[in-house]
């Protein structure tokens, strides 16, 4: 992406790509590095300024704002992205993800289902979001079914562990927990829960319950 910007300083798609990469680094490493999110939001805002009708720029702005805890701002940016491109499946996916964190899992599942319908060869992130929405609806087996459809389910191992914990299958919960700790040996439950934004406390408590039952 930086090489692309070397060729065109105002290439909004490359700027949005940098924002997406930084946000994904924050999410997957789970270290709580706020500078990554700040940089991601800055890059997305520049992308919006460079092309005020580019749905992808608003999408990355909304995603970076979500993990920065600015849930209402995130929903506004993603709503704007959807206005510019209502059939852009990636926008619907990101909007669904923000709705999960906004404590509206039913609306989130409806929206991610629309994204999957538009893009049947769905990226793993779509399925991960559908799994998250299902978890917060209390549909733990449905959540595991979505995770099972992922090509690489490793990033969703925390969620899978919580699902198995809620279902009382300690052997499978422990296997998922060990998978998490293998890739992130410094994982700390309370630190992670403080990092993950939820609009309403019941969501954090439901996630904590599942993870504690899984042995975290």
C-alpha positions in Angstrom: 0.0 0.0 0.0 2.8 2.4 0.8 4.4 1.6 -2.6 1.1 2.5 -4.2 1.0 5.8 -2.4 4.6 6.5 -3.6 3.1 6.4 -7.1 0.0 8.4 -6.3 -0.1 10.3 -3.0 -3.9 10.8 -3.3 -4.8 7.2 -4.0 -7.6 6.8 -1.5 -7.9 3.0 -1.8 -4.3 2.5 -0.8 -4.7 4.8 2.2 -7.8 2.9 3.2 -5.8 -0.3 2.8 -3.2 0.9 5.3 -5.9 1.7 7.7 -7.4 -1.8 7.4 -4.0 -3.4 7.9 -3.3 -1.5 11.1 -6.8 -2.3 12.5 -6.3 -6.0 11.7 -2.9 -6.0 13.4 -4.5 -4.5 16.5 -7.2 -7.1 16.5 -5.1 -10.2 15.9 -2.2 -9.4 18.2 -4.6 -8.4 21.1 -2.0 -6.3 22.8 -4.1 -3.2 23.2 -1.8 -0.9 21.2 -3.9 2.3 21.0 -1.4 3.9 18.7 -2.3 1.4 16.0 -5.9 2.3 16.1 -5.2 6.1 16.2 -3.0 5.7 13.1 -5.7 3.6 11.4 -8.3 6.2 12.1 -6.0 9.0 10.8 -5.3 7.1 7.6 -9.0 6.5 7.0 -9.9 10.2 7.6 -7.3 11.1 5.0 -8.8 8.6 2.6 -12.2 10.2 3.1 -10.8 13.6 2.5 -9.2 12.5 -0.7 -12.4 10.9 -2.0 -15.5 11.9 -0.2 -17.7 9.4 -2.1 -15.5 6.3 -1.7 -17.4 3.8 0.4 -14.2 1.9 1.2 -12.7 4.9 3.0 -15.8 5.3 5.2 -15.8 1.6 5.9 -12.2 1.6 7.2 -13.0 4.8 9.2 -15.9 3.0 10.8 -13.9 -0.1 11.6 -11.0 1.8 13.3 -13.5 3.9 15.3 -15.3 0.8 16.5 -12.3 -0.8 18.1 -11.4 2.6 19.4 -14.6 2.5 21.4 -16.4 5.1 19.3 -19.4 2.9 18.5 -21.9 5.6 17.5 -19.3 7.3 15.2 -18.5 3.9 13.7 -22.2 3.2 12.9 -22.5 6.7 11.3 -19.4 6.1 9.1 -20.6 2.7 8.1 -24.1 4.0 7.4 -22.5 6.6 5.1 -20.5 3.9 3.4 -23.6 1.8 2.8 -25.4 4.9 1.4 -22.7 5.3 -1.2 -22.5 1.6 -2.1 -25.5 -0.4 -0.7 -24.4 -3.7 -2.4 -20.8 -3.6 -1.3 -20.7 -6.8 0.8 -17.6 -5.8 2.8 -19.4 -2.7 3.9 -22.4 -4.7 5.1 -20.0 -7.1 6.9 -18.3 -4.2 8.7 -21.7 -2.6 9.5 -22.8 -5.9 11.0 -19.7 -6.2 13.1 -20.3 -2.7 14.6 -23.9 -3.7 15.3 -22.7 -6.7 17.2 -20.6 -4.4 19.4 -23.5 -1.9 19.6 -25.5 -4.6 21.5 -27.9 -5.3 18.6 -26.9 -8.8 17.5 -30.3 -9.5 15.8 -29.8 -6.6 13.4 -26.2 -7.6 13.0 -27.1 -11.2 12.0 -29.6 -9.9 9.5 -27.0 -7.6 7.9 -24.2 -10.2 7.8 -26.7 -12.6 6.2 -27.2 -10.0 3.5 -23.5 -9.7 3.0 -23.1 -13.5 2.7 -26.0 -13.5 0.2 -24.1 -10.9 -1.9 -20.8 -12.8 -1.6 -21.6 -16.5 -1.1 -17.8 -17.4 -1.2 -17.6 -15.5 2.0 -14.3 -14.4 3.6 -13.7 -15.9 7.0 -14.4 -12.5 8.6 -18.0 -12.6 7.5 -18.4 -16.0 9.2 -16.6 -14.8 12.3 -19.0 -11.9 12.6 -22.0 -14.1 12.1 -20.7 -16.3 14.8 -20.3 -13.4 17.2 -23.8 -12.2 16.5 -25.1 -15.8 17.2 -23.1 -16.0 20.4 -24.7 -12.9 21.8 -28.2 -14.2 20.8 -27.4 -17.3 22.9 -27.2 -19.5 19.8 -23.9 -21.1 20.7 -24.1 -24.1 18.4 -25.1 -21.9 15.5 -22.0 -19.8 16.3 -19.8 -22.9 16.2 -21.4 -23.9 12.9 -20.3 -20.5 11.4 -16.8 -20.9 12.9 -16.6 -24.4 11.4 -17.2 -23.0 7.9 -14.1 -20.8 8.2 -11.1 -21.8 6.1 -8.9 -20.8 9.0 -10.8 -20.8 12.3 -7.7 -19.9 14.4 -8.6 -16.2 14.8 -12.0 -17.2 16.2 -10.6 -19.6 18.8 -11.4 -17.3 21.7 -15.1 -17.2 20.6 -15.1 -21.0 19.9 -13.8 -21.6 23.4 -16.5 -19.4 24.9 -19.2 -21.3 23.0 -17.9 -24.7 24.1 -17.7 -23.3 27.7 -21.3 -22.2 27.6 -22.3 -25.6 26.2 -20.4 -27.4 29.0 -18.0 -29.3 26.7 -14.8 -28.6 28.7 -12.6 -30.8 26.5 -13.3 -28.8 23.4 -13.2 -25.6 25.3 -9.8 -26.4 26.6 -8.5 -27.4 23.1 -9.6 -24.0 21.8 -8.1 -22.2 24.8 -4.7 -23.9 24.2 -4.9 -22.9 20.6 -5.3 -19.2 21.7 -2.4 -19.5 24.1 -0.2 -21.1 21.5 -0.5 -18.1 19.2 -0.7 -15.5 22.0 0.9 -16.8 25.2 0.6 -13.5 26.9 -3.2 -13.4 26.5 -4.9 -11.8 29.5 -8.7 -12.2 29.9 -9.4 -9.0 31.8 -7.1 -6.9 29.6 -8.8 -8.3 26.5 -12.3 -7.6 27.8 -11.3 -4.0 28.5 -10.1 -3.7 24.9 -13.2 -5.1 23.2 -15.9 -2.4 23.0 -19.5 -3.3 23.9 -22.2 -0.7 24.2 -24.1 -2.5 26.9 -22.5 -4.3 29.9 -24.5 -7.5 29.4 -22.4 -8.3 26.4 -19.1 -8.1 28.2 -20.5 -10.2 31.0 -21.8 -12.9 28.6 -18.4 -13.1 26.9 -16.6 -13.2 30.2 -18.8 -16.0 31.4 -18.1 -18.1 28.4 -14.3 -17.5 28.5 -14.1 -18.2 32.2 -16.1 -21.5 31.7 -13.5 -22.3 29.0 -10.7 -22.0 31.6 -9.4 -18.5 30.8 
